[in-house]
Amino acid sequence: MASPRSSASPSVREQKLARVIDREVAPVWHDRFARLLLRELPDIEGLFALDVHSGPGHTTSELLQRLGESARIVALGRDPWLMQISKSKVRPEWKRRVYFKAGDMDDVPEMGDDTYDLCVANLVLGEQ
């Protein structure tokens, strides 16, 4: 499997951490809070959503499953290993509805206020 980082050799530690987040942390914490978010989903035809710090893709996958077939999602993430896990969860029928973008919360203000119908940020923690 190719490394998400083309200029650096793969970090085994980062890969393991991404898998731990996906298998151990996300099912307990991420999914619990995602259920709260998903209860309040708007019913908008052709909805365009932003998933900030999409992590291992749990919320992105739920949005793709629950929103209509005309909905589109930008999954924003800064960790290439988590993004790789997230991409692996995308069903073939969803591939044209989701775009994975490298970035973090600092990029959101530059994306335009009226660009998205929905913006979610499930369990996003900032770093300084």
N, C-alpha and C positions, 0 to 999 in steps of 0.2 A: 504494500500500500504506500502510496506517495505521501510524503510529508506535507502538511499544510503550509509549512514555512519553506519556501524554496531556497532561501539564502543561508539557512542554518540547519545543522543536523538535528534530527528529532530528539526531543528531550523525553526520556523515558519517564522521568518524574512528572512532567506536565501531562503526558498521556495517561499515566496512572491516576493522577488527580482528577482529570476529566471523567474517567470511567467511574471513580468513586462518587463524584458529584452526581453522575447520571444514575447509578445503581443504588446508592445509599442515601444521599441527601435529598435529591429531587422527589423521589416517591413519598418521602415523609413530609417535608416542608413545602417544597415548590408546588406539588400537586394539591396540597390542602388549601393553600391560598389561591391557586388557580381556580378551584371550584367556586370560591367567593367571587372572583372576577367574572367567571363565565355565567353566573346567575344573572348578571346585569347586562348581558350583551345586547346591543341595539339591533333591531331588525331593519337593516338598511340594504336595499338591493344594490349590488356593486360596491359594497363597502371596501374601503382601502385602509388597512390597519398597519400600525408600526408596533413591533414587539421589541422593546428596548432591552438590551442584554438578554437575548433569547436563550442563552445557556445551552443545555443539552436538548432543547427543542420540545419540551413537554407542553408548554403553553402554545407554542406555534402549531404543533400538531393538533391540539384541541381546538384552536381557532379554525384551522383548515377543515376539521371534521364538522364543526358546529355551524360555521357560517355558510351561506349559500355558495353555489358553484361559481357565481360571478365575483365573489370576494377575492381580494388580493392582499398579500401580506409581505411586508419587508421585515425580515428577521435580522436585527442589528446585534452584532456580538464582537467582542474583542479577543476572545480566546479561540485560536484556530482549531484546537483539539475538540473543544465543546461544539464548535460549529460543524466540524466533521461528523460528530455523533448526531447532531441535529439533522444534518443533510441525509444521514442514513435512515432516518425515521420517516422521510417524506415518501408517501405512497406514489406510485407512477401517475395516478390521476390528479395528484396535487402539484406536480412539478412545474406546471405552467402558471400556478397561482402564488408561488412563493419565490422571493428573491432574497438571498443571503448576502448581507453587506457587512464588511469589516468596519468596526467603529465602536464608539461608546456614547455615553450620555452627553459628552461635550459636543458631539456632532449634531444633536437633535435641534438646538436652536437655529442652526443654519439650514435646516430642511424646510422651513416655511410653515407658518402657522396654519394655513388653510389646506395643507397638502393631505392630511390624513383625517379620516372620519373617526378613527379610534386609535388610541395610543395606550399600550399596556406596558407595565414595568413590574413584573412579578419578582419579589424578593431581590431587588437591586440594592446593593451596598456600594457606597462610594469608597474610593481610595485617595489618599493624599500623598 
